[in-house]
Amino acid sequence: MPTGHADLDQLRQDGVAGCAPWWVTIAAGLAAGLSLVIAVPLLYLGFALFEAAITVWQLDGAAARDGLLESLGLVAQYGRFGWLSGLAVGSVGCLYALLRRWAVLRVRYVRVGPWEVGAHTLFAAAAGYAAFFTAARLWPPLAPINAWLFWAWGPVFAWILGRLQDIYLLWIVRPGWQLEVEATVRALIPRRFGCPEQSLRVEADPASRTVAVTAEIDAGEASRVRELIQAIPETASVIVNALGRRRKEADGETKEAAGPWRRARLSDER
């Protein structure tokens, strides 16, 4: 369920991508890649039908039929390379999913202007340029489009691939409230507040809808963390224990290890 906070929603999706089983992440990436392959001829067919309707209105049915048959021939030509396109873009989707999982778990992101990108985003952008430039050479309908929109293929491909993976991932996992909270917090605090993941503890009680967080952050940051977690739907109360930036050991007590990322189970609360 969206929180109305775009950055928090994206962190929630990243968190689910990090804590979901690896095979679920790969399956969502594969489905996203195959969806893009199927979408191209469907969009072209929609455009061809629209063009045929305009031709019927302006000229006659014979001209519209000839144009539509030509478009169907081009779609058939695309279909001959469909298996190769599916294999290539499906593989891109799988590798994108693995790179995204690695970036989330290891907190490997860089700032590019106002955007925060990981290796998966850069890889998808490069793959988008390569895929569309190759397709424009092999499939005539894409050539004139490529001449005008060549600069946009990479970012658009990366954005669409990411959103499709989010959709499939949330559909497969269907995380309950507890998993959503834990995934969001484990993505939020290390990335936005620089807290070491090893010292982060998250306890979410699904019965009372309360969340308890222990992290190496200061008191001011704890207030902001509390506000963000409280924005997650159905969250009743949030307790944040701020340990400070440097946690001092007392009486020789060793540093308590953080619990591992909670892996999603498909039998979790729906």
N, C-alpha and C positions, 0 to 999 in steps of 0.2 A: 504494500500500500504506500503510495507516494506521501512524503512528509511535507511537501511544499517548499522544501529547501533543496535546490538543485544539486549543490555540492554534497550534501548529506545523502541524497538519493544515489548519487554516483558512487560514493564511498560504500554504501550498503551493497550495491551491485558488485563492486570490486571485492568486498569482503566475502560475499557468497561465492564468487569465482575462486577465491583463495581457500575457502574451507570446504567446498564441495569435493567429492571424490574425483580423482584425476580423470577417471574414465567418463564421468558425467561432463566435466569441463571439455574434454576432447569431443564428446558427442555433440555438445552444443556448438562448438566451433565448426565441426563438420557440417552440421545442419545449416549453420549460417552461410558457409561457403557454397553449399549446393543450392540454397535459396537464391543467392545472387546469380548463379548460372541459369537457373530456371526463369528468373525475373526478366532477363534481357530479351529473349524472344517474345515473352508475353507482353512486355511494354511495346515492343515493335509491332506486334499484332494489333494491339489496341490503337496505336497510331495509324496503322494501315486501314483499319475499319473506319476510323474517323475520317481519314482522307477519302475513302470510298464513298462515305455518306455525303461529303461535300461535293464530290465529283458528280454523284447522282443528281444532286440539287442544282448544280450549275450546268452540267452537260447532259449526259444520258447514262443509262444503265450499262451499256456495252463498254464504254470507257472505264467506268468504275470496276466492272468485272475484270477487264484486262489488267488494270492496276493492282487489283486484289490478288489475282493469280500470280502476278510477278512478285508481289510481296510474300505470298505463300511459298514460292520457289526459293526465295532468299532465306526464309525460316527453315525450309528443308535443308538448305546448304549449311545453315548454322547447326542443325541437328546432326549432320554427319561428323562434326567436330565436337558434338555435345559430350561424348564420353571422355574425350581428352580434356575438355574444359572442366568437367566435373571432377576429374582426377586432380587436375592442377589446383583449381580454386578450393576444392575440398581439403587438399593437403595444406594449403595456405591457412584455411580456417583452423585446422588442427594445431598447426605450429603457432598460430596467433594465440589460441587458447592456452597452450603450454607456457608461452612467453608471458602472457598476462598473469597466469597463476604464479610464475616465478617472480614477476615484478611486485605483485601484491604481498607475497610472503616475505620477500627480501627488502621491500620498500625501496625499489630501484626506480626512481622517477627523476626527471630533470625539468626545469622550467624553460619553455620556448615562448618568449613573450608572455602573454597572459595565460598560456595554456600549460598544463602539467601533463607530460607525456612519458611513457615508458618504452622499453624496447619493443613491446608488442605493437604500439602505435606506429613507430617508425618503420617496423617491418611491414605492417599492413599498407602503409602509404607507398613504400617502394614496390610492393607487390601489385598494388593498384595501378601504378604507372606502367609497370611491365605488362600486366594483363591487358589493359585497354589499348596500349600502343600495338601489342601483338595482334589483338582482335581486330583493330582498325585496318591492319595490313591484310588480314585473311578474310574479313567479312565486309563487303562494300558498304552496307548501310551505316556502319560506324565511322567510315572515313571522313565525311563532311562534319560529323559531330565532333570527332577528335580534333579537327582543324581549329574549332572554336573553343573547345572545353578541355584541351590537353592539360592545361595548368591545374585543373580541379580534380583530376582523376584520383590522385593519391589521397588527399584529405577526405574526399567524399567516400571513397572506398573504405578507408580506415574507420570513418564514423559509422557508416552503414553496417559494416561487418561487426563492429563493437555492439551496436544497438541490437542487431539480430541475435548475437550471442547472448546478450542480457535476456532477451525475450525467451529464447529456448532454455536457458539455464534456469530461470525462475519458473518456467513451466514444468521442467523435469523435476527439480528439487522441491518446489513449492514449500519454501521455508516457513515454519511457524514463527510465532513471536520470539521465542527464546533464541532460535538460531539467527534470526534477523538482527536481534540486539547484539549478540556476541560477535557476529560477523562485522557489523557496522563499527562497533567499538574497537575491535582489533585492527580494522583498517583506518579508523579515524585518528586515534591517539598517536600511533607512531608517525603517521604522515603529516599531521597538522601540528603536533606539539612536540615532536622529536623524542618521545619517550621510548626507551629500549623495550622491544617486545618481550625480552626475557623477564622483565620486572613487572609486566602488565598482568593483572588478574581481573577477570570478569566473572561475576556470578549473577545469573538472571533467574529469578524465581517465577515460573510461569503461573503459579497459583495466585500469588499476590501482585504479579506484574511489577515487581520491584527489581532494581538493578544496583549492584554494588561493584564499584570499580576501585582498584588500587593501582596507582601509577606514579612514576617518578616525574611529577609536574609540580609547579608551585601553586599557591593558593589562588592567585588570579586566574591562572589557566584552568584550575579545577572548577571555578564558577562557570566559565565558558563551556567546558566539557559537560557539565550538568545540564546546561540549557540545551545543548545539541542533542544529548541522549533523551532528554525529556520530550523533544520534538518527535521522537519515534512513536507512531500511533500505538495506542493501548498501554503505554508506559505510565504507571501510576506514580512511582517515586524513584528517585535516583540518589544514591549515596556515593560520593567521590572522596576517597582517602588520598590526599596529596602527600607524597613522601618527600617532596622537594627534589631539586635537581641532582643532589648528591646524597644518597642514602647512607647515613653513618651506621656502622656496625656497633652494636652495644653488647658489652660483656662477652665478646668473642662469638656472638651468635652469627651464624653464617647466613648469607643472603638467601632468602627463600626463593626457590625457582618458580617461575611462572608455569601455569598449566599450558599444555600444548593447544594449538588451534583445534577447535572442536570440528570434527569432520561431519559433514552432513550425512544423514541416513535417510533413504527414501521412505522409511517407515516413520520418520519424525512427524510431529504434529502438523496436520494439514491446515 
